[in-house]
Amino acid sequence: MRIIVRAFATIRELLGTGYVEVLLEDGSDVRTLLKTLTKKFGEGLRNQILVSEEKLAPYVKVLINGRDIEYLSGMGTILKDGDEVAIIPPVAGG
């Protein structure tokens, strides 16, 4: 299945783009998607978005089709072909 990943701010910089298409096996979850992305884009991405394989870094948000995975099944949320996943790092300003 094809998943569209949109990255913002520092995550976008690590990917080198704000848009990536990822091919995953049917029935894959958010955990599998993030593992695939970190294998492709490196340890810097992993350090930015994950505390462990099971836990997002503080304040990092992952949205599937605009819905926060915290209100779905977290890292175990099953993805469907064509889903759009947004990865949003913590943002500070002043």
VOLUMRO-536580 format. One record per residue: residue number from 1; residue in three letters; chain; x, y, z of N, C-alpha, C in turn. Coordinates in steps of 0.05 Angstrom, whole numbers, padded with zeros to 5 digits. Layout:
BEGIN
+-----+-----+---+--------+--------+--------+--------+--------+--------+--------+--------+--------+
!   k !   r ! c !    n_u !    n_v !    n_w !   ca_u !   ca_v !   ca_w !    c_u !    c_v !    c_w !
+-----+-----+---+--------+--------+--------+--------+--------+--------+--------+--------+--------+
! NUM ! Ala ! A !      X !      Y !      Z !      X !      Y !      Z !      X !      Y !      Z !
...
+-----+-----+---+--------+--------+--------+--------+--------+--------+--------+--------+--------+
//
This chain:
BEGIN
+-----+-----+---+--------+--------+--------+--------+--------+--------+--------+--------+--------+
!   k !   r ! c !    n_u !    n_v !    n_w !   ca_u !   ca_v !   ca_w !    c_u !    c_v !    c_w !
+-----+-----+---+--------+--------+--------+--------+--------+--------+--------+--------+--------+
!   1 ! Met ! A !  00017 ! -00024 !  00000 !  00000 !  00000 !  00000 !  00018 !  00025 !  00000 !
!   2 ! Arg ! A !  00007 !  00046 ! -00009 !  00021 !  00072 ! -00012 !  00012 !  00091 !  00010 !
!   3 ! Ile ! A !  00031 !  00101 !  00025 !  00025 !  00121 !  00047 !  00039 !  00147 !  00040 !
!   4 ! Ile ! A !  00026 !  00169 !  00043 !  00037 !  00195 !  00038 !  00045 !  00207 !  00065 !
!   5 ! Val ! A !  00070 !  00215 !  00067 !  00080 !  00227 !  00092 !  00086 !  00256 !  00087 !
!   6 ! Arg ! A !  00075 !  00273 !  00104 !  00081 !  00302 !  00103 !  00097 !  00309 !  00128 !
!   7 ! Ala ! A !  00119 !  00322 !  00124 !  00137 !  00329 !  00146 !  00139 !  00359 !  00148 !
!   8 ! Phe ! A !  00141 !  00369 !  00173 !  00142 !  00397 !  00178 !  00166 !  00405 !  00195 !
!   9 ! Ala ! A !  00174 !  00430 !  00192 !  00196 !  00442 !  00208 !  00221 !  00425 !  00208 !
!  10 ! Thr ! A !  00232 !  00418 !  00231 !  00257 !  00404 !  00233 !  00256 !  00376 !  00220 !
!  11 ! Ile ! A !  00232 !  00364 !  00220 !  00229 !  00338 !  00208 !  00232 !  00341 !  00177 !
!  12 ! Arg ! A !  00221 !  00361 !  00167 !  00223 !  00367 !  00138 !  00253 !  00370 !  00130 !
!  13 ! Glu ! A !  00267 !  00384 !  00147 !  00296 !  00388 !  00141 !  00311 !  00362 !  00141 !
!  14 ! Leu ! A !  00305 !  00344 !  00160 !  00318 !  00318 !  00161 !  00312 !  00300 !  00137 !
!  15 ! Leu ! A !  00287 !  00302 !  00127 !  00279 !  00287 !  00104 !  00289 !  00299 !  00078 !
!  16 ! Gly ! A !  00294 !  00325 !  00079 !  00302 !  00340 !  00054 !  00279 !  00347 !  00037 !
!  17 ! Thr ! A !  00255 !  00341 !  00046 !  00230 !  00347 !  00031 !  00207 !  00347 !  00051 !
!  18 ! Gly ! A !  00185 !  00359 !  00043 !  00161 !  00359 !  00060 !  00142 !  00338 !  00052 !
!  19 ! Tyr ! A !  00149 !  00321 !  00032 !  00130 !  00302 !  00021 !  00145 !  00276 !  00013 !
!  20 ! Val ! A !  00137 !  00254 !  00024 !  00149 !  00228 !  00017 !  00127 !  00207 !  00013 !
!  21 ! Glu ! A !  00130 !  00191 ! -00007 !  00112 !  00168 ! -00010 !  00127 !  00143 !  00000 !
!  22 ! Val ! A !  00113 !  00127 !  00016 !  00125 !  00103 !  00027 !  00108 !  00079 !  00020 !
!  23 ! Leu ! A !  00120 !  00058 !  00011 !  00106 !  00033 !  00005 !  00109 !  00014 !  00028 !
!  24 ! Leu ! A !  00086 !  00005 !  00039 !  00086 ! -00014 !  00061 !  00068 ! -00037 !  00055 !
!  25 ! Glu ! A !  00071 ! -00059 !  00069 !  00054 ! -00082 !  00066 !  00026 ! -00075 !  00077 !
!  26 ! Asp ! A !  00005 ! -00087 !  00066 ! -00022 ! -00084 !  00076 ! -00022 ! -00092 !  00106 !
!  27 ! Gly ! A ! -00037 ! -00077 !  00122 ! -00040 ! -00082 !  00150 ! -00018 ! -00070 !  00168 !
!  28 ! Ser ! A !  00000 ! -00055 !  00155 !  00022 ! -00042 !  00171 !  00011 ! -00020 !  00189 !
!  29 ! Asp ! A !  00025 ! -00015 !  00211 !  00016 !  00005 !  00230 !  00035 !  00029 !  00230 !
!  30 ! Val ! A !  00029 !  00048 !  00247 !  00046 !  00073 !  00249 !  00074 !  00065 !  00258 !
!  31 ! Arg ! A !  00077 !  00047 !  00276 !  00103 !  00038 !  00285 !  00120 !  00028 !  00262 !
!  32 ! Thr ! A !  00109 !  00012 !  00244 !  00123 !  00002 !  00220 !  00130 !  00025 !  00201 !
!  33 ! Leu ! A !  00112 !  00044 !  00198 !  00118 !  00067 !  00181 !  00142 !  00083 !  00192 !
!  34 ! Leu ! A !  00142 !  00089 !  00217 !  00163 !  00104 !  00229 !  00190 !  00089 !  00228 !
!  35 ! Lys ! A !  00189 !  00063 !  00232 !  00213 !  00046 !  00230 !  00224 !  00047 !  00202 !
!  36 ! Thr ! A !  00206 !  00046 !  00182 !  00215 !  00047 !  00154 !  00227 !  00074 !  00148 !
!  37 ! Leu ! A !  00215 !  00096 !  00158 !  00226 !  00122 !  00153 !  00253 !  00126 !  00166 !
!  38 ! Thr ! A !  00257 !  00116 !  00190 !  00282 !  00120 !  00204 !  00304 !  00103 !  00191 !
!  39 ! Lys ! A !  00297 !  00080 !  00180 !  00317 !  00064 !  00165 !  00326 !  00079 !  00140 !
!  40 ! Lys ! A !  00307 !  00092 !  00127 !  00314 !  00106 !  00102 !  00328 !  00132 !  00107 !
!  41 ! Phe ! A !  00320 !  00147 !  00127 !  00330 !  00174 !  00131 !  00350 !  00177 !  00154 !
!  42 ! Gly ! A !  00355 !  00156 !  00169 !  00376 !  00156 !  00188 !  00370 !  00161 !  00217 !
!  43 ! Glu ! A !  00391 !  00159 !  00233 !  00389 !  00161 !  00262 !  00380 !  00188 !  00271 !
!  44 ! Gly ! A !  00387 !  00209 !  00256 !  00379 !  00236 !  00264 !  00348 !  00238 !  00265 !
!  45 ! Leu ! A !  00335 !  00226 !  00246 !  00306 !  00226 !  00246 !  00295 !  00211 !  00269 !
!  46 ! Arg ! A !  00306 !  00187 !  00274 !  00297 !  00171 !  00297 !  00300 !  00186 !  00323 !
!  47 ! Asn ! A !  00323 !  00199 !  00327 !  00327 !  00214 !  00352 !  00308 !  00238 !  00354 !
!  48 ! Gln ! A !  00299 !  00249 !  00332 !  00281 !  00272 !  00333 !  00252 !  00264 !  00339 !
!  49 ! Ile ! A !  00244 !  00240 !  00330 !  00215 !  00234 !  00333 !  00209 !  00212 !  00353 !
!  50 ! Leu ! A !  00229 !  00196 !  00361 !  00223 !  00173 !  00379 !  00240 !  00173 !  00404 !
!  51 ! Val ! A !  00228 !  00165 !  00426 !  00242 !  00160 !  00451 !  00251 !  00131 !  00451 !
!  52 ! Ser ! A !  00233 !  00114 !  00442 !  00238 !  00085 !  00438 !  00222 !  00076 !  00415 !
!  53 ! Glu ! A !  00224 !  00051 !  00408 !  00209 !  00040 !  00386 !  00179 !  00042 !  00391 !
!  54 ! Glu ! A !  00171 !  00044 !  00416 !  00143 !  00044 !  00423 !  00132 !  00071 !  00431 !
!  55 ! Lys ! A !  00150 !  00092 !  00432 !  00141 !  00117 !  00443 !  00151 !  00141 !  00427 !
!  56 ! Leu ! A !  00133 !  00159 !  00420 !  00141 !  00184 !  00407 !  00156 !  00202 !  00426 !
!  57 ! Ala ! A !  00173 !  00219 !  00415 !  00186 !  00239 !  00431 !  00165 !  00259 !  00442 !
!  58 ! Pro ! A !  00171 !  00272 !  00464 !  00151 !  00291 !  00475 !  00144 !  00312 !  00455 !
!  59 ! Tyr ! A !  00118 !  00317 !  00454 !  00106 !  00338 !  00437 !  00107 !  00333 !  00407 !
!  60 ! Val ! A !  00119 !  00311 !  00398 !  00117 !  00304 !  00370 !  00089 !  00293 !  00365 !
!  61 ! Lys ! A !  00076 !  00303 !  00344 !  00049 !  00294 !  00337 !  00050 !  00279 !  00311 !
!  62 ! Val ! A !  00035 !  00258 !  00310 !  00031 !  00243 !  00285 !  00001 !  00242 !  00280 !
!  63 ! Leu ! A ! -00006 !  00252 !  00257 ! -00034 !  00254 !  00249 ! -00039 !  00236 !  00225 !
!  64 ! Ile ! A ! -00061 !  00221 !  00225 ! -00069 !  00205 !  00202 ! -00094 !  00218 !  00191 !
!  65 ! Asn ! A ! -00092 !  00228 !  00167 ! -00115 !  00241 !  00154 ! -00127 !  00263 !  00173 !
!  66 ! Gly ! A ! -00109 !  00277 !  00187 ! -00117 !  00298 !  00204 ! -00125 !  00290 !  00233 !
!  67 ! Arg ! A ! -00124 !  00265 !  00239 ! -00131 !  00255 !  00266 ! -00107 !  00247 !  00281 !
!  68 ! Asp ! A ! -00103 !  00257 !  00305 ! -00080 !  00251 !  00323 ! -00082 !  00221 !  00331 !
!  69 ! Ile ! A ! -00059 !  00207 !  00328 ! -00059 !  00178 !  00334 ! -00064 !  00173 !  00364 !
!  70 ! Glu ! A ! -00060 !  00194 !  00381 ! -00067 !  00191 !  00410 ! -00096 !  00184 !  00414 !
!  71 ! Tyr ! A ! -00113 !  00193 !  00395 ! -00142 !  00188 !  00397 ! -00151 !  00164 !  00380 !
!  72 ! Leu ! A ! -00131 !  00151 !  00368 ! -00137 !  00126 !  00352 ! -00125 !  00103 !  00368 !
!  73 ! Ser ! A ! -00107 !  00088 !  00357 ! -00094 !  00066 !  00371 ! -00064 !  00070 !  00375 !
!  74 ! Gly ! A ! -00056 !  00096 !  00376 ! -00028 !  00103 !  00381 ! -00011 !  00091 !  00359 !
!  75 ! Met ! A !  00013 !  00082 !  00367 !  00032 !  00071 !  00348 !  00022 !  00046 !  00334 !
!  76 ! Gly ! A !  00002 !  00033 !  00346 ! -00010 !  00009 !  00334 ! -00032 !  00015 !  00314 !
!  77 ! Thr ! A ! -00037 !  00040 !  00308 ! -00059 !  00047 !  00290 ! -00052 !  00036 !  00262 !
!  78 ! Ile ! A ! -00071 !  00020 !  00251 ! -00067 !  00008 !  00225 ! -00072 !  00028 !  00203 !
!  79 ! Leu ! A ! -00054 !  00028 !  00184 ! -00056 !  00047 !  00161 ! -00070 !  00034 !  00138 !
!  80 ! Lys ! A ! -00082 !  00051 !  00121 ! -00096 !  00041 !  00097 ! -00083 !  00054 !  00072 !
!  81 ! Asp ! A ! -00085 !  00041 !  00050 ! -00074 !  00052 !  00025 ! -00085 !  00080 !  00021 !
!  82 ! Gly ! A ! -00066 !  00098 !  00014 ! -00074 !  00126 !  00009 ! -00075 !  00144 !  00033 !
!  83 ! Asp ! A ! -00071 !  00133 !  00057 ! -00071 !  00150 !  00081 ! -00050 !  00171 !  00079 !
!  84 ! Glu ! A ! -00056 !  00194 !  00091 ! -00036 !  00216 !  00092 ! -00028 !  00219 !  00122 !
!  85 ! Val ! A ! -00003 !  00216 !  00127 !  00008 !  00218 !  00154 !  00025 !  00243 !  00156 !
!  86 ! Ala ! A !  00018 !  00260 !  00176 !  00034 !  00284 !  00181 !  00050 !  00280 !  00206 !
!  87 ! Ile ! A !  00076 !  00287 !  00205 !  00093 !  00286 !  00228 !  00101 !  00314 !  00235 !
!  88 ! Ile ! A !  00093 !  00322 !  00259 !  00096 !  00350 !  00267 !  00113 !  00351 !  00293 !
!  89 ! Pro ! A !  00137 !  00363 !  00291 !  00155 !  00364 !  00315 !  00146 !  00387 !  00333 !
!  90 ! Pro ! A !  00157 !  00388 !  00357 !  00151 !  00410 !  00375 !  00159 !  00437 !  00362 !
!  91 ! Val ! A !  00143 !  00457 !  00366 !  00149 !  00483 !  00354 !  00150 !  00503 !  00377 !
!  92 ! Ala ! A !  00170 !  00520 !  00376 !  00173 !  00541 !  00396 !  00174 !  00568 !  00382 !
!  93 ! Gly ! A !  00166 !  00587 !  00395 !  00167 !  00614 !  00383 !  00166 !  00635 !  00405 !
!  94 ! Gly ! A !  00169 !  00659 !  00396 !  00168 !  00680 !  00416 !  00165 !  00707 !  00404 !
+-----+-----+---+--------+--------+--------+--------+--------+--------+--------+--------+--------+
//
